[in-house]
Amino acid sequence: MSGLTSIAVTDRDDSMRLLYLVLDDANHTFGPPTPKNQESRFRGVFMGFTFLVLIGILFGTALSLTRFLDPISDTTKVALRDRITIASQKLLEAQIKVEDLNTGNGLLSNDLSNLSQRAQNLASRVSSLEELAGFQPIRGNGIQVIIEPAVSPKFTEGVDLGIVLDSDVTLIVNGMFVGGAQAVAVNDYRLTSLSAIRSAGEAILVDYQALIPPYRIVAIGDVTKLERELKSGITSEEIAEISKGYGVRFKVESVSQISLPGSNIPLPKRASVRND
């Protein structure tokens, strides 16, 4: 650049001086040296012009980006709005389903409560029926009859007619049921509809269990009705005949709050109907 001829600046205006400043490099000036009193002024003008150019470039870039992004932003808003609408609809449907499920659960809970109550009632009913059938222990007021052989044996053809027979026990048991007995036991063996009273020689068997005298027959039920049957009813007349004819002793007395055990016989699980 040392071969270039300096350009006189005396006839140049200020705008030309600004052009010279832009074209100058750090070590050389194409035009004549700028007076010191004007150097700071030109530098300020140049920096201002440069700043304005940069501001313009930034503003144009921002405007271009804004025009470019605005359609994307609107599209995104619409998409988000649609997604929110769909999500809200699904949430509403889920809430309706939850309410339906809660209602269904409430109905099922009521049904379960009703079924539970019915099960308890049935269990109580079954327990009561098992008590009456003889398969569950029972407690209450009632009457007992103690049968003992005659004090003095009465032999006829070598047979002692003064002993207690299975028919004597059966007579008392049947009389108790006639008098309204709810439960009957012989020597603590509970009687059921399947029970049998038999004899094997001189021994009396109840459900194939041999009994040891004296024979104690207990019934739970209405004490007044039971006593009436055994003391003044048909059963009492048969008792009197046996006592008078063979000397067999019968002792009838009331008892209060006595317990009878359940039968040792397993409760039947199956039954069949006979077609005769």
TORKOL-4160 file (C-alpha; in steps of 0.2 Angstrom, whole numbers, padded with zeros to 4 digits, m for minus):
276
<pt num="1" X="0000" Y="0000" Z="0000"/>
<pt num="2" X="0015" Y="0012" Z="0001"/>
<pt num="3" X="0014" Y="0014" Z="m0018"/>
<pt num="4" X="m0003" Y="0023" Z="m0017"/>
<pt num="5" X="m0004" Y="0041" Z="m0018"/>
<pt num="6" X="m0013" Y="0050" Z="m0004"/>
<pt num="7" X="m0029" Y="0058" Z="m0009"/>
<pt num="8" X="m0031" Y="0076" Z="m0004"/>
<pt num="9" X="m0046" Y="0079" Z="0007"/>
<pt num="10" X="m0047" Y="0097" Z="0007"/>
<pt num="11" X="m0062" Y="0097" Z="m0006"/>
<pt num="12" X="m0070" Y="0081" Z="0001"/>
<pt num="13" X="m0086" Y="0083" Z="0012"/>
<pt num="14" X="m0089" Y="0073" Z="0028"/>
<pt num="15" X="m0098" Y="0059" Z="0019"/>
<pt num="16" X="m0082" Y="0055" Z="0009"/>
<pt num="17" X="m0072" Y="0056" Z="0024"/>
<pt num="18" X="m0083" Y="0042" Z="0032"/>
<pt num="19" X="m0080" Y="0031" Z="0016"/>
<pt num="20" X="m0061" Y="0033" Z="0018"/>
<pt num="21" X="m0062" Y="0028" Z="0036"/>
<pt num="22" X="m0071" Y="0012" Z="0031"/>
<pt num="23" X="m0058" Y="0008" Z="0018"/>
<pt num="24" X="m0043" Y="0012" Z="0028"/>
<pt num="25" X="m0034" Y="m0003" Z="0037"/>
<pt num="26" X="m0026" Y="m0002" Z="0054"/>
<pt num="27" X="m0009" Y="0004" Z="0048"/>
<pt num="28" X="m0013" Y="0015" Z="0032"/>
<pt num="29" X="m0025" Y="0028" Z="0026"/>
<pt num="30" X="m0030" Y="0029" Z="0008"/>
<pt num="31" X="m0034" Y="0047" Z="0010"/>
<pt num="32" X="m0024" Y="0061" Z="0018"/>
<pt num="33" X="m0022" Y="0060" Z="0037"/>
<pt num="34" X="m0038" Y="0066" Z="0046"/>
<pt num="35" X="m0035" Y="0080" Z="0057"/>
<pt num="36" X="m0034" Y="0076" Z="0075"/>
<pt num="37" X="m0049" Y="0087" Z="0080"/>
<pt num="38" X="m0060" Y="0078" Z="0068"/>
<pt num="39" X="m0054" Y="0060" Z="0071"/>
<pt num="40" X="m0065" Y="0056" Z="0086"/>
<pt num="41" X="m0080" Y="0064" Z="0077"/>
<pt num="42" X="m0078" Y="0052" Z="0062"/>
<pt num="43" X="m0075" Y="0037" Z="0073"/>
<pt num="44" X="m0091" Y="0041" Z="0083"/>
<pt num="45" X="m0101" Y="0042" Z="0067"/>
<pt num="46" X="m0094" Y="0026" Z="0061"/>
<pt num="47" X="m0098" Y="0017" Z="0077"/>
<pt num="48" X="m0116" Y="0024" Z="0076"/>
<pt num="49" X="m0118" Y="0018" Z="0058"/>
<pt num="50" X="m0112" Y="0001" Z="0062"/>
<pt num="51" X="m0123" Y="0000" Z="0077"/>
<pt num="52" X="m0138" Y="0005" Z="0067"/>
<pt num="53" X="m0133" Y="m0008" Z="0054"/>
<pt num="54" X="m0132" Y="m0022" Z="0067"/>
<pt num="55" X="m0149" Y="m0017" Z="0074"/>
<pt num="56" X="m0157" Y="m0018" Z="0057"/>
<pt num="57" X="m0149" Y="m0035" Z="0054"/>
<pt num="58" X="m0156" Y="m0041" Z="0071"/>
<pt num="59" X="m0173" Y="m0034" Z="0068"/>
<pt num="60" X="m0174" Y="m0041" Z="0051"/>
<pt num="61" X="m0169" Y="m0058" Z="0058"/>
<pt num="62" X="m0181" Y="m0057" Z="0072"/>
<pt num="63" X="m0195" Y="m0052" Z="0060"/>
<pt num="64" X="m0191" Y="m0067" Z="0049"/>
<pt num="65" X="m0191" Y="m0079" Z="0063"/>
<pt num="66" X="m0208" Y="m0072" Z="0070"/>
<pt num="67" X="m0216" Y="m0074" Z="0053"/>
<pt num="68" X="m0209" Y="m0092" Z="0052"/>
<pt num="69" X="m0214" Y="m0097" Z="0069"/>
<pt num="70" X="m0231" Y="m0089" Z="0070"/>
<pt num="71" X="m0240" Y="m0103" Z="0059"/>
<pt num="72" X="m0231" Y="m0117" Z="0069"/>
<pt num="73" X="m0236" Y="m0109" Z="0086"/>
<pt num="74" X="m0254" Y="m0108" Z="0080"/>
<pt num="75" X="m0254" Y="m0126" Z="0074"/>
<pt num="76" X="m0247" Y="m0131" Z="0090"/>
<pt num="77" X="m0260" Y="m0122" Z="0100"/>
<pt num="78" X="m0274" Y="m0130" Z="0090"/>
<pt num="79" X="m0266" Y="m0148" Z="0092"/>
<pt num="80" X="m0264" Y="m0145" Z="0111"/>
<pt num="81" X="m0282" Y="m0139" Z="0112"/>
<pt num="82" X="m0288" Y="m0154" Z="0103"/>
<pt num="83" X="m0278" Y="m0165" Z="0115"/>
<pt num="84" X="m0284" Y="m0157" Z="0130"/>
<pt num="85" X="m0302" Y="m0159" Z="0124"/>
<pt num="86" X="m0300" Y="m0177" Z="0120"/>
<pt num="87" X="m0291" Y="m0180" Z="0137"/>
<pt num="88" X="m0305" Y="m0171" Z="0146"/>
<pt num="89" X="m0318" Y="m0181" Z="0137"/>
<pt num="90" X="m0309" Y="m0197" Z="0142"/>
<pt num="91" X="m0307" Y="m0191" Z="0160"/>
<pt num="92" X="m0326" Y="m0188" Z="0161"/>
<pt num="93" X="m0329" Y="m0205" Z="0154"/>
<pt num="94" X="m0318" Y="m0213" Z="0167"/>
<pt num="95" X="m0327" Y="m0203" Z="0181"/>
<pt num="96" X="m0343" Y="m0210" Z="0174"/>
<pt num="97" X="m0336" Y="m0227" Z="0174"/>
<pt num="98" X="m0330" Y="m0225" Z="0192"/>
<pt num="99" X="m0347" Y="m0219" Z="0198"/>
<pt num="100" X="m0355" Y="m0234" Z="0189"/>
<pt num="101" X="m0342" Y="m0246" Z="0198"/>
<pt num="102" X="m0345" Y="m0237" Z="0215"/>
<pt num="103" X="m0364" Y="m0240" Z="0212"/>
<pt num="104" X="m0361" Y="m0258" Z="0207"/>
<pt num="105" X="m0350" Y="m0261" Z="0222"/>
<pt num="106" X="m0363" Y="m0253" Z="0234"/>
<pt num="107" X="m0376" Y="m0265" Z="0226"/>
<pt num="108" X="m0364" Y="m0280" Z="0228"/>
<pt num="109" X="m0360" Y="m0275" Z="0246"/>
<pt num="110" X="m0379" Y="m0274" Z="0250"/>
<pt num="111" X="m0382" Y="m0291" Z="0242"/>
<pt num="112" X="m0367" Y="m0298" Z="0251"/>
<pt num="113" X="m0373" Y="m0291" Z="0267"/>
<pt num="114" X="m0391" Y="m0299" Z="0264"/>
<pt num="115" X="m0383" Y="m0315" Z="0259"/>
<pt num="116" X="m0372" Y="m0315" Z="0275"/>
<pt num="117" X="m0387" Y="m0312" Z="0285"/>
<pt num="118" X="m0397" Y="m0326" Z="0277"/>
<pt num="119" X="m0382" Y="m0337" Z="0279"/>
<pt num="120" X="m0382" Y="m0333" Z="0298"/>
<pt num="121" X="m0401" Y="m0336" Z="0299"/>
<pt num="122" X="m0399" Y="m0352" Z="0290"/>
<pt num="123" X="m0384" Y="m0357" Z="0301"/>
<pt num="124" X="m0395" Y="m0353" Z="0316"/>
<pt num="125" X="m0409" Y="m0363" Z="0309"/>
<pt num="126" X="m0398" Y="m0378" Z="0305"/>
<pt num="127" X="m0391" Y="m0377" Z="0323"/>
<pt num="128" X="m0409" Y="m0377" Z="0330"/>
<pt num="129" X="m0414" Y="m0391" Z="0319"/>
<pt num="130" X="m0398" Y="m0401" Z="0324"/>
<pt num="131" X="m0403" Y="m0398" Z="0342"/>
<pt num="132" X="m0420" Y="m0405" Z="0339"/>
<pt num="133" X="m0414" Y="m0419" Z="0328"/>
<pt num="134" X="m0402" Y="m0424" Z="0342"/>
<pt num="135" X="m0385" Y="m0420" Z="0334"/>
<pt num="136" X="m0381" Y="m0404" Z="0344"/>
<pt num="137" X="m0381" Y="m0402" Z="0363"/>
<pt num="138" X="m0396" Y="m0394" Z="0371"/>
<pt num="139" X="m0400" Y="m0387" Z="0388"/>
<pt num="140" X="m0417" Y="m0383" Z="0397"/>
<pt num="141" X="m0430" Y="m0388" Z="0409"/>
<pt num="142" X="m0438" Y="m0405" Z="0409"/>
<pt num="143" X="m0442" Y="m0421" Z="0417"/>
<pt num="144" X="m0432" Y="m0437" Z="0421"/>
<pt num="145" X="m0438" Y="m0455" Z="0425"/>
<pt num="146" X="m0427" Y="m0468" Z="0434"/>
<pt num="147" X="m0431" Y="m0486" Z="0431"/>
<pt num="148" X="m0424" Y="m0499" Z="0443"/>
<pt num="149" X="m0427" Y="m0518" Z="0444"/>
<pt num="150" X="m0439" Y="m0525" Z="0457"/>
<pt num="151" X="m0432" Y="m0526" Z="0474"/>
<pt num="152" X="m0437" Y="m0545" Z="0475"/>
<pt num="153" X="m0434" Y="m0555" Z="0460"/>
<pt num="154" X="m0450" Y="m0563" Z="0452"/>
<pt num="155" X="m0446" Y="m0579" Z="0443"/>
<pt num="156" X="m0458" Y="m0588" Z="0432"/>
<pt num="157" X="m0451" Y="m0603" Z="0423"/>
<pt num="158" X="m0434" Y="m0598" Z="0428"/>
<pt num="159" X="m0435" Y="m0581" Z="0421"/>
<pt num="160" X="m0434" Y="m0565" Z="0432"/>
<pt num="161" X="m0449" Y="m0554" Z="0427"/>
<pt num="162" X="m0443" Y="m0541" Z="0439"/>
<pt num="163" X="m0429" Y="m0535" Z="0428"/>
<pt num="164" X="m0430" Y="m0519" Z="0417"/>
<pt num="165" X="m0433" Y="m0524" Z="0399"/>
<pt num="166" X="m0430" Y="m0514" Z="0383"/>
<pt num="167" X="m0448" Y="m0512" Z="0381"/>
<pt num="168" X="m0449" Y="m0503" Z="0398"/>
<pt num="169" X="m0437" Y="m0490" Z="0392"/>
<pt num="170" X="m0446" Y="m0488" Z="0375"/>
<pt num="171" X="m0462" Y="m0486" Z="0385"/>
<pt num="172" X="m0455" Y="m0471" Z="0394"/>
<pt num="173" X="m0446" Y="m0463" Z="0379"/>
<pt num="174" X="m0462" Y="m0464" Z="0368"/>
<pt num="175" X="m0472" Y="m0457" Z="0383"/>
<pt num="176" X="m0460" Y="m0442" Z="0384"/>
<pt num="177" X="m0462" Y="m0438" Z="0365"/>
<pt num="178" X="m0480" Y="m0439" Z="0367"/>
<pt num="179" X="m0479" Y="m0426" Z="0381"/>
<pt num="180" X="m0470" Y="m0415" Z="0369"/>
<pt num="181" X="m0452" Y="m0418" Z="0373"/>
<pt num="182" X="m0439" Y="m0408" Z="0362"/>
<pt num="183" X="m0424" Y="m0420" Z="0367"/>
<pt num="184" X="m0423" Y="m0436" Z="0375"/>
<pt num="185" X="m0407" Y="m0446" Z="0382"/>
<pt num="186" X="m0405" Y="m0463" Z="0390"/>
<pt num="187" X="m0390" Y="m0464" Z="0402"/>
<pt num="188" X="m0383" Y="m0448" Z="0393"/>
<pt num="189" X="m0385" Y="m0457" Z="0376"/>
<pt num="190" X="m0395" Y="m0444" Z="0365"/>
<pt num="191" X="m0409" Y="m0452" Z="0355"/>
<pt num="192" X="m0412" Y="m0447" Z="0337"/>
<pt num="193" X="m0424" Y="m0453" Z="0323"/>
<pt num="194" X="m0410" Y="m0466" Z="0319"/>
<pt num="195" X="m0408" Y="m0473" Z="0337"/>
<pt num="196" X="m0414" Y="m0490" Z="0341"/>
<pt num="197" X="m0417" Y="m0497" Z="0359"/>
<pt num="198" X="m0414" Y="m0516" Z="0359"/>
<pt num="199" X="m0409" Y="m0530" Z="0371"/>
<pt num="200" X="m0395" Y="m0542" Z="0371"/>
<pt num="201" X="m0399" Y="m0555" Z="0384"/>
<pt num="202" X="m0401" Y="m0546" Z="0400"/>
<pt num="203" X="m0392" Y="m0530" Z="0393"/>
<pt num="204" X="m0401" Y="m0515" Z="0385"/>
<pt num="205" X="m0393" Y="m0507" Z="0370"/>
<pt num="206" X="m0395" Y="m0489" Z="0364"/>
<pt num="207" X="m0387" Y="m0487" Z="0347"/>
<pt num="208" X="m0378" Y="m0503" Z="0350"/>
<pt num="209" X="m0371" Y="m0496" Z="0367"/>
<pt num="210" X="m0374" Y="m0507" Z="0382"/>
<pt num="211" X="m0382" Y="m0498" Z="0397"/>
<pt num="212" X="m0379" Y="m0500" Z="0415"/>
<pt num="213" X="m0393" Y="m0499" Z="0427"/>
<pt num="214" X="m0401" Y="m0489" Z="0434"/>
<pt num="215" X="m0408" Y="m0483" Z="0418"/>
<pt num="216" X="m0410" Y="m0464" Z="0418"/>
<pt num="217" X="m0421" Y="m0456" Z="0405"/>
<pt num="218" X="m0421" Y="m0437" Z="0403"/>
<pt num="219" X="m0432" Y="m0426" Z="0392"/>
<pt num="220" X="m0431" Y="m0408" Z="0389"/>
<pt num="221" X="m0448" Y="m0399" Z="0386"/>
<pt num="222" X="m0463" Y="m0392" Z="0394"/>
<pt num="223" X="m0463" Y="m0399" Z="0411"/>
<pt num="224" X="m0481" Y="m0398" Z="0414"/>
<pt num="225" X="m0486" Y="m0408" Z="0399"/>
<pt num="226" X="m0472" Y="m0421" Z="0402"/>
<pt num="227" X="m0478" Y="m0423" Z="0420"/>
<pt num="228" X="m0496" Y="m0425" Z="0414"/>
<pt num="229" X="m0492" Y="m0438" Z="0402"/>
<pt num="230" X="m0481" Y="m0448" Z="0414"/>
<pt num="231" X="m0491" Y="m0446" Z="0429"/>
<pt num="232" X="m0509" Y="m0446" Z="0423"/>
<pt num="233" X="m0509" Y="m0450" Z="0405"/>
<pt num="234" X="m0510" Y="m0466" Z="0395"/>
<pt num="235" X="m0491" Y="m0469" Z="0399"/>
<pt num="236" X="m0494" Y="m0468" Z="0418"/>
<pt num="237" X="m0507" Y="m0482" Z="0417"/>
<pt num="238" X="m0495" Y="m0493" Z="0408"/>
<pt num="239" X="m0481" Y="m0489" Z="0421"/>
<pt num="240" X="m0493" Y="m0493" Z="0435"/>
<pt num="241" X="m0497" Y="m0510" Z="0427"/>
<pt num="242" X="m0479" Y="m0515" Z="0426"/>
<pt num="243" X="m0475" Y="m0509" Z="0443"/>
<pt num="244" X="m0490" Y="m0519" Z="0450"/>
<pt num="245" X="m0487" Y="m0535" Z="0440"/>
<pt num="246" X="m0468" Y="m0536" Z="0441"/>
<pt num="247" X="m0462" Y="m0524" Z="0454"/>
<pt num="248" X="m0451" Y="m0513" Z="0442"/>
<pt num="249" X="m0449" Y="m0496" Z="0450"/>
<pt num="250" X="m0452" Y="m0480" Z="0441"/>
<pt num="251" X="m0447" Y="m0463" Z="0448"/>
<pt num="252" X="m0453" Y="m0447" Z="0440"/>
<pt num="253" X="m0447" Y="m0430" Z="0444"/>
<pt num="254" X="m0444" Y="m0413" Z="0436"/>
<pt num="255" X="m0427" Y="m0406" Z="0433"/>
<pt num="256" X="m0421" Y="m0388" Z="0429"/>
<pt num="257" X="m0408" Y="m0382" Z="0417"/>
<pt num="258" X="m0401" Y="m0399" Z="0413"/>
<pt num="259" X="m0389" Y="m0402" Z="0398"/>
<pt num="260" X="m0391" Y="m0416" Z="0386"/>
<pt num="261" X="m0376" Y="m0420" Z="0374"/>
<pt num="262" X="m0377" Y="m0423" Z="0355"/>
<pt num="263" X="m0379" Y="m0440" Z="0348"/>
<pt num="264" X="m0363" Y="m0450" Z="0344"/>
<pt num="265" X="m0370" Y="m0456" Z="0328"/>
<pt num="266" X="m0364" Y="m0446" Z="0313"/>
<pt num="267" X="m0376" Y="m0434" Z="0305"/>
<pt num="268" X="m0383" Y="m0441" Z="0289"/>
<pt num="269" X="m0377" Y="m0432" Z="0273"/>
<pt num="270" X="m0388" Y="m0441" Z="0260"/>
<pt num="271" X="m0405" Y="m0449" Z="0260"/>
<pt num="272" X="m0416" Y="m0457" Z="0247"/>
<pt num="273" X="m0435" Y="m0458" Z="0245"/>
<pt num="274" X="m0443" Y="m0476" Z="0244"/>
<pt num="275" X="m0456" Y="m0479" Z="0231"/>
<pt num="276" X="m0467" Y="m0493" Z="0238"/>
